[in-house]
Amino acid sequence: MAEREEAIARFKERRFGLFVHWGLYAAASRNEWMRHYERTPDAAYQHYFEHFDPDLYDPREWAASAEDAGMQYAVLTTKHHEGFCLWDSELTDYKAPNTPCGRDLVAPFVEAFRERGLGVGFYHSLIDWHHPHFPIDGLHPLRDDPAALAANDQRDISVYRAYLHGQVRELLTRYGQIDTMWLDFSYTDHVHDGTVVWGGKGAGDWGTAELLAAVRELQPSILVNDRSGLPGDFVTPEQYQPSGPMERDGAPVLWEACQTLNGSWGYHRDNRDFKSVGLLLRMLVDTVSKDGNLLLNVGPTGRGEFDAVALDTLRGIGAWMRRHARSIHGAGPSAYVPPPDCRYTQRGDRLYLHLFAWPFDAVHLPGLADRVVYAQFLHDASEVAREVTDPDDKHAYATSAAGQPPGTLTLNLPTRPPEVEIPVIELFLAPD
């Protein structure tokens, strides 16, 4: 129990992490689901395996970019739905060491991130479109192949299940302490592209109860996500921002939102729908204000690099995080209600007001008149003037604070906002 509590505290302290989707689909460069959408058979996909050679892969550069962006942990896709393994698994030949790459890619990743004191997590697909005993279903690339479907009853899910469990055991016994484990995903009664997926799979197919028991036996402090068909330690909203703190059965639950830079998890050369640095930072602040973590994805190229847009985005995030990280790391929600177009995060006796829209002249903070002993901009520690007006004084001029409800604190602001993506005011609270 103590190990689990420490793991949860560490998870919430970090708040911001890097997701890495990387596999043979990086060579195809049109996202990680291309086999599904293009109904690509194994033979047509094989040339990516035969030419996979990420000669520019340097996980120390990845780790440096993540740390400079203010990220404090990373999650790597050890195997995605395509079935290709980034490590030297003893259970398959479909792995990085058997490509022109010729080596285990997971070990140097783990080493590089640990060197910088960053946490390490693994993503491992429960789905496997390459394994000969994974039954074809409505998501499988061969779902419309008559010959493959005719032989589908010869595929034995129990054989695949043993393979799945064996690979998870390899990952959790070779690389030291792993902080988080993403098992992705279950899809009984799942609607994909407007249609219920036939042959969908869930906890019974994966042997989830036994698998989770083994995971916790091997790594007692690990935190597991919620996609294996049974409840996990944290929930994972994907590509959307929850409207409030997440709950399960009415009780607060640990959560981690996952977001892409451009709508694609794997490298997608021609997708240019990139989110701006400002939008991503607002997502991060909004997430922390609701007691969640943000896991932001980068899909490396087939040569093993983060592309130019990803690097520029991480640098832009890092420029803001360098001056504002203490409003994120170790911070969480506040009981105070922020004014419109703002978010609060709180860390102990410091309350952080994030101004998503710049007010004209002043911002009014309900309930804080007797609580704030000092206020400053976080980026440069310059004082922000405060005032509390008599609520009975109804005479207002321009943007004066007259007529505010009792208990309101007014912060008087410059006309022009600071030149940062999101201005933050640090409020020092008096002891209760």
C-alpha positions as CSV (number, residue, x, y, z in Angstrom):
1,M,0.0,0.0,0.0
2,A,2.8,2.4,0.8
3,E,4.5,1.7,-2.6
4,R,1.2,2.4,-4.3
5,E,0.6,5.7,-2.5
6,E,4.2,6.8,-3.3
7,A,3.6,5.9,-7.0
8,I,0.4,7.9,-7.1
9,A,2.0,10.9,-5.4
10,R,4.9,10.7,-7.9
11,F,2.5,10.5,-10.9
12,K,0.6,13.6,-9.7
13,E,3.8,15.5,-9.0
14,R,5.1,15.0,-12.5
15,R,1.8,16.1,-14.3
16,F,3.3,16.3,-17.8
17,G,4.8,13.5,-19.9
18,L,5.9,12.5,-23.4
19,F,4.1,9.8,-25.4
20,V,6.1,8.2,-28.1
21,H,4.4,6.2,-30.9
22,W,7.1,4.5,-33.0
23,G,7.1,1.4,-35.2
24,L,7.2,0.3,-38.8
25,Y,4.4,2.6,-39.6
26,A,6.9,5.5,-39.3
27,A,8.3,4.3,-42.6
28,A,4.8,4.3,-44.2
29,S,4.5,7.8,-42.7
30,R,0.7,7.9,-42.8
31,N,-0.2,7.1,-39.2
32,E,-0.2,4.0,-37.0
33,W,-3.6,2.7,-38.2
34,M,-2.7,2.6,-41.9
35,R,-2.9,-1.2,-42.1
36,H,-6.5,-1.1,-40.9
37,Y,-7.6,1.7,-43.2
38,E,-5.7,0.4,-46.3
39,R,-6.4,-3.3,-45.5
40,T,-2.7,-4.1,-45.9
41,P,-1.8,-7.8,-45.8
42,D,1.4,-9.0,-44.2
43,A,3.2,-9.5,-47.5
44,A,2.6,-5.8,-48.6
45,Y,3.7,-4.6,-45.1
46,Q,6.9,-6.6,-45.1
47,H,9.0,-4.1,-47.0
48,Y,8.8,-1.7,-44.1
49,F,10.3,-4.4,-41.9
50,E,13.0,-5.1,-44.5
51,H,13.9,-1.4,-44.7
52,F,13.5,-0.2,-41.1
53,D,16.8,1.4,-40.2
54,P,16.5,4.3,-37.8
55,D,20.2,5.3,-38.1
56,L,19.6,8.7,-36.5
57,Y,17.9,7.3,-33.4
58,D,19.4,9.0,-30.3
59,P,17.1,8.6,-27.3
60,R,19.4,11.0,-25.3
61,E,18.2,13.7,-27.7
62,W,14.6,12.7,-27.2
63,A,15.1,12.8,-23.4
64,A,16.8,16.2,-23.6
65,S,13.9,17.6,-25.7
66,A,11.3,16.2,-23.2
67,E,13.1,17.6,-20.2
68,D,13.6,21.0,-21.8
69,A,9.8,21.0,-22.5
70,G,9.1,20.5,-18.8
71,M,8.1,16.9,-19.2
72,Q,9.0,14.6,-16.3
73,Y,8.2,11.2,-17.7
74,A,7.8,9.3,-20.9
75,V,5.7,6.4,-22.2
76,L,7.1,4.4,-25.2
77,T,5.1,2.1,-27.5
78,T,6.9,-1.2,-27.2
79,K,4.5,-2.8,-29.6
80,H,1.5,-1.2,-31.4
81,H,-1.4,-3.0,-33.2
82,E,0.9,-3.9,-36.1
83,G,2.6,-6.4,-33.9
84,F,6.2,-5.2,-34.4
85,C,8.3,-5.3,-31.3
86,L,10.9,-2.6,-30.5
87,W,12.8,-4.9,-28.1
88,D,14.6,-8.2,-28.5
89,S,11.7,-10.5,-27.6
90,E,12.5,-14.2,-27.3
91,L,8.9,-15.0,-28.4
92,T,8.9,-13.6,-32.0
93,D,11.1,-12.9,-34.9
94,Y,9.0,-9.8,-35.7
95,K,11.3,-7.4,-33.8
96,A,13.7,-4.5,-34.3
97,P,16.9,-6.7,-33.9
98,N,15.9,-8.6,-37.1
99,T,15.5,-5.5,-39.2
100,P,18.5,-3.5,-40.7
101,C,18.3,-1.6,-37.4
102,G,19.8,-4.7,-35.7
103,R,19.3,-3.9,-32.1
104,D,17.0,-3.5,-29.1
105,L,15.5,0.0,-29.2
106,V,13.8,-0.1,-25.8
107,A,17.0,-0.5,-23.6
108,P,18.7,2.7,-24.8
109,F,15.4,4.6,-24.4
110,V,15.0,3.5,-20.8
111,E,18.6,4.3,-20.0
112,A,18.5,7.8,-21.6
113,F,15.4,8.9,-19.8
114,R,16.6,7.5,-16.5
115,E,19.9,9.4,-16.8
116,R,17.9,12.6,-16.6
117,G,15.8,11.5,-13.7
118,L,12.7,11.1,-15.9
119,G,10.0,8.4,-15.3
120,V,9.6,5.6,-17.7
121,G,6.4,3.9,-18.8
122,F,5.5,1.4,-21.5
123,Y,2.5,1.2,-23.9
124,H,1.8,-2.4,-25.1
125,S,-0.9,-3.2,-27.6
126,L,-3.3,-6.0,-26.6
127,I,-4.1,-6.2,-30.3
128,D,-1.7,-7.9,-32.8
129,W,-2.4,-7.8,-36.5
130,H,0.7,-9.8,-37.3
131,H,0.4,-12.8,-35.0
132,P,-1.0,-15.9,-36.8
133,H,-3.2,-16.8,-33.9
134,F,-4.8,-13.4,-33.3
135,P,-8.4,-13.9,-34.6
136,I,-9.5,-11.7,-37.4
137,D,-12.2,-9.2,-36.5
138,G,-13.7,-5.9,-37.7
139,L,-10.5,-3.9,-37.0
140,H,-8.1,-6.4,-38.6
141,P,-6.5,-5.5,-41.9
142,L,-7.6,-8.9,-43.3
143,R,-11.3,-8.4,-42.4
144,D,-12.4,-8.4,-46.1
145,D,-9.9,-11.1,-47.3
146,P,-12.0,-14.2,-48.2
147,A,-9.1,-16.7,-47.9
148,A,-8.0,-15.3,-44.5
149,L,-11.6,-15.4,-43.2
150,A,-12.1,-18.9,-44.4
151,A,-9.2,-20.0,-42.2
152,N,-10.1,-17.8,-39.2
153,D,-11.4,-20.6,-37.1
154,Q,-7.9,-22.1,-37.1
155,R,-6.6,-19.1,-35.2
156,D,-6.5,-19.9,-31.4
157,I,-6.8,-16.9,-29.1
158,S,-5.4,-19.0,-26.2
159,V,-2.1,-19.3,-28.1
160,Y,-2.0,-15.6,-28.7
161,R,-3.0,-15.0,-25.0
162,A,0.1,-16.9,-23.8
163,Y,2.2,-14.9,-26.2
164,L,0.8,-11.6,-24.9
165,H,1.4,-12.6,-21.3
166,G,4.9,-13.7,-22.1
167,Q,5.8,-10.5,-23.8
168,V,4.5,-8.4,-20.9
169,R,6.6,-10.5,-18.5
170,E,9.7,-9.8,-20.7
171,L,9.1,-6.1,-20.6
172,L,8.6,-6.0,-16.8
173,T,11.6,-8.1,-15.9
174,R,14.3,-6.7,-18.2
175,Y,14.3,-2.9,-17.7
176,G,14.1,-2.2,-14.0
177,Q,11.3,-0.3,-12.4
178,I,8.5,0.8,-14.8
179,D,6.3,3.6,-13.6
180,T,3.2,3.1,-15.8
181,M,1.8,0.4,-18.1
182,W,-0.6,1.2,-20.9
183,L,-2.4,-1.9,-22.1
184,D,-4.4,-0.9,-25.2
185,F,-7.2,-1.7,-25.9
186,S,-10.5,-3.7,-25.4
187,Y,-13.3,-3.3,-27.8
188,T,-16.4,-5.4,-27.1
189,D,-19.4,-3.5,-28.4
190,H,-17.0,-0.9,-29.7
191,V,-18.2,1.5,-32.4
192,H,-15.5,2.4,-35.0
193,D,-16.2,4.7,-37.9
194,G,-19.9,4.5,-37.0
195,T,-20.2,0.7,-37.0
196,V,-20.1,-1.8,-34.2
197,V,-16.9,-3.9,-34.6
198,W,-17.6,-7.5,-35.1
199,G,-15.5,-10.0,-33.3
200,G,-14.4,-7.4,-30.7
201,K,-12.2,-8.6,-27.9
202,G,-12.1,-7.9,-24.1
203,A,-10.9,-9.0,-20.7
204,G,-11.8,-12.7,-21.3
205,D,-9.8,-12.8,-24.5
206,W,-6.7,-11.2,-23.0
207,G,-6.9,-13.0,-19.7
208,T,-6.9,-9.6,-18.1
209,A,-7.4,-10.7,-14.5
210,E,-4.4,-13.0,-14.6
211,L,-2.4,-10.5,-16.6
212,L,-3.0,-7.7,-14.2
213,A,-2.1,-10.0,-11.3
214,A,1.2,-10.9,-12.9
215,V,1.9,-7.2,-13.7
216,R,1.4,-6.3,-10.0
217,E,3.5,-9.2,-8.8
218,L,6.4,-8.3,-11.1
219,Q,6.1,-4.5,-10.4
220,P,4.3,-3.8,-7.2
221,S,4.4,0.0,-7.6
222,I,3.4,0.2,-11.2
223,L,0.3,2.1,-12.2
224,V,-1.8,0.5,-15.0
225,N,-4.3,2.2,-17.3
226,D,-8.0,1.4,-17.8
227,R,-8.1,-0.2,-21.3
228,S,-7.6,-3.9,-20.6
229,G,-11.3,-4.6,-20.0
230,L,-11.1,-4.3,-16.2
231,P,-10.7,-1.1,-14.1
232,G,-7.1,0.1,-13.8
233,D,-5.3,2.6,-11.6
234,F,-5.9,5.6,-13.9
235,V,-8.3,6.5,-16.7
236,T,-7.2,7.8,-20.1
237,P,-9.4,10.4,-21.9
238,E,-8.1,10.5,-25.5
239,Q,-8.0,13.6,-27.7
240,Y,-10.5,15.5,-25.6
241,Q,-10.5,17.7,-22.5
242,P,-12.8,16.6,-19.7
243,S,-15.2,19.2,-18.5
244,G,-14.2,18.6,-14.9
245,P,-12.2,16.3,-12.6
246,M,-12.8,12.7,-13.7
247,E,-14.8,10.3,-11.5
248,R,-15.6,6.6,-11.4
249,D,-18.9,5.7,-9.7
250,G,-19.0,9.2,-8.2
251,A,-15.6,9.1,-6.7
252,P,-12.5,11.0,-7.9
253,V,-10.1,8.9,-10.0
254,L,-6.5,9.3,-11.1
255,W,-6.5,10.4,-14.8
256,E,-4.1,11.1,-17.7
257,A,-5.3,12.8,-20.9
258,C,-3.4,11.9,-24.0
259,Q,-3.2,14.3,-26.9
260,T,-1.4,14.4,-30.3
261,L,0.4,17.3,-32.0
262,N,-1.6,16.9,-35.3
263,G,-4.3,14.2,-34.8
264,S,-1.9,11.3,-35.7
265,W,-0.1,9.2,-33.1
266,G,2.5,7.7,-35.5
267,Y,4.6,9.8,-37.8
268,H,2.3,11.3,-40.6
269,R,4.4,13.2,-43.1
270,D,1.4,15.0,-44.8
271,N,-0.8,15.8,-41.8
272,R,-0.1,19.5,-41.1
273,D,-3.0,20.1,-38.6
274,F,-0.6,21.0,-35.8
275,K,-1.9,22.4,-32.6
276,S,-0.3,25.7,-31.6
277,V,2.0,26.0,-28.6
278,G,-0.6,28.2,-26.9
279,L,-3.4,25.7,-27.4
280,L,-1.3,22.8,-26.0
281,L,-0.3,24.9,-23.0
282,R,-3.9,25.8,-22.3
283,M,-4.7,22.0,-22.5
284,L,-1.9,21.4,-20.0
285,V,-3.1,24.1,-17.5
286,D,-6.7,23.0,-17.9
287,T,-5.8,19.4,-17.2
288,V,-3.8,20.2,-14.1
289,S,-6.6,22.5,-12.9
290,K,-8.9,19.4,-13.0
291,D,-6.4,17.2,-11.2
292,G,-5.1,15.3,-14.2
293,N,-1.9,14.6,-16.1
294,L,-1.2,15.4,-19.8
295,L,0.6,12.9,-22.0
296,L,1.6,14.7,-25.2
297,N,2.6,12.5,-28.2
298,V,5.4,12.8,-30.7
299,G,5.7,10.3,-33.5
300,P,9.4,10.0,-34.5
301,T,10.4,9.6,-38.2
302,G,11.6,6.3,-39.8
303,R,15.1,7.5,-39.2
304,G,14.5,7.9,-35.5
305,E,14.2,11.7,-35.1
306,F,11.6,14.1,-33.9
307,D,10.6,16.2,-36.9
308,A,11.1,19.9,-37.0
309,V,7.6,20.8,-36.0
310,A,7.7,18.6,-33.0
311,L,11.0,20.0,-31.9
312,D,9.8,23.6,-32.4
313,T,6.6,22.8,-30.4
314,L,8.5,21.3,-27.6
315,R,10.9,24.2,-27.5
316,G,7.9,26.6,-27.4
317,I,6.3,24.7,-24.5
318,G,9.7,24.7,-22.8
319,A,10.1,28.4,-23.0
320,W,6.9,28.9,-21.1
321,M,7.5,26.0,-18.7
322,R,11.0,27.3,-17.7
323,R,9.3,30.3,-16.0
324,H,6.0,28.7,-15.0
325,A,6.7,25.1,-14.1
326,R,5.8,25.5,-10.5
327,S,2.2,26.2,-11.4
328,I,2.2,22.7,-13.1
329,H,4.5,20.3,-11.3
330,G,3.2,19.3,-8.0
331,A,0.2,21.5,-8.5
332,G,-3.5,20.5,-8.7
333,P,-7.0,21.9,-8.5
334,S,-8.1,24.6,-6.1
335,A,-11.4,25.0,-4.2
336,Y,-11.5,28.7,-5.3
337,V,-13.6,29.5,-8.4
338,P,-11.6,31.4,-11.0
339,P,-13.0,34.3,-13.0
340,P,-14.1,33.8,-16.6
341,D,-11.4,32.7,-19.1
342,C,-9.0,31.8,-16.3
343,R,-7.8,28.6,-14.6
344,Y,-6.5,28.1,-11.1
345,T,-3.9,25.6,-10.0
346,Q,-2.7,25.4,-6.4
347,R,0.4,24.1,-4.7
348,G,0.2,24.4,-0.9
349,D,-0.2,28.1,0.1
350,R,0.4,29.3,-3.5
351,L,-2.5,29.8,-5.8
352,Y,-1.8,30.3,-9.6
353,L,-4.1,32.4,-11.7
354,H,-3.7,31.5,-15.4
355,L,-5.1,34.2,-17.7
356,F,-6.3,32.6,-20.9
357,A,-7.8,35.9,-22.0
358,W,-6.2,39.2,-21.0
359,P,-8.7,41.4,-19.0
360,F,-8.9,45.2,-19.5
361,D,-7.2,46.9,-16.6
362,A,-8.2,44.6,-13.7
363,V,-9.3,41.1,-12.8
364,H,-11.6,40.3,-9.9
365,L,-11.1,37.3,-7.7
366,P,-14.1,36.3,-5.6
367,G,-13.5,35.0,-2.1
368,L,-9.9,36.1,-1.9
369,A,-10.1,39.5,-0.3
370,D,-8.7,38.3,3.1
371,R,-6.6,35.4,1.8
372,V,-3.9,36.9,-0.4
373,V,-0.9,38.5,1.3
374,Y,1.1,39.1,-1.9
375,A,0.7,38.8,-5.7
376,Q,3.3,38.7,-8.5
377,F,3.6,37.7,-12.1
378,L,5.3,34.3,-12.1
379,H,7.4,34.9,-15.2
380,D,9.5,37.8,-13.7
381,A,8.4,38.0,-10.0
382,S,7.1,41.6,-10.5
383,E,4.5,42.7,-8.0
384,V,0.9,42.9,-9.1
385,A,-1.1,45.6,-7.2
386,R,-4.1,44.6,-5.1
387,E,-7.1,46.3,-3.8
388,V,-10.3,45.5,-1.9
389,T,-13.2,48.0,-2.3
390,D,-16.2,48.7,-0.2
391,P,-19.0,46.6,-1.7
392,D,-21.4,49.4,-0.8
393,D,-19.5,51.8,-3.0
394,K,-21.5,51.6,-6.3
395,H,-19.8,54.5,-8.0
396,A,-17.9,53.0,-10.9
397,Y,-15.6,54.7,-13.4
398,A,-14.0,53.0,-16.4
399,T,-12.9,49.6,-15.0
400,S,-12.7,50.4,-11.4
401,A,-13.5,47.7,-8.8
402,A,-16.6,49.4,-7.5
403,G,-19.7,47.3,-6.9
404,Q,-17.9,43.9,-6.6
405,P,-19.4,41.3,-4.2
406,P,-18.1,41.2,-0.6
407,G,-14.9,39.3,-0.3
408,T,-13.6,40.1,-3.8
409,L,-10.0,40.9,-4.4
410,T,-9.1,43.0,-7.4
411,L,-5.8,42.8,-9.2
412,N,-4.8,45.9,-11.2
413,L,-3.1,44.9,-14.4
414,P,-1.0,46.7,-17.1
415,T,-2.8,47.5,-20.3
416,R,-0.6,45.1,-22.3
417,P,-0.1,41.5,-21.3
418,P,3.4,40.1,-20.6
419,E,5.0,38.5,-23.6
420,V,4.4,34.9,-22.6
421,E,1.9,32.4,-24.0
422,I,-0.2,32.4,-20.9
423,P,0.4,35.0,-18.2
424,V,0.3,33.6,-14.7
425,I,-0.1,35.5,-11.4
426,E,1.2,33.8,-8.3
427,L,-0.9,34.5,-5.2
428,F,0.6,33.9,-1.8
429,L,-2.1,32.8,0.6
430,A,-2.3,33.6,4.3
431,P,-2.4,30.5,6.6
432,D,-5.9,29.2,7.3
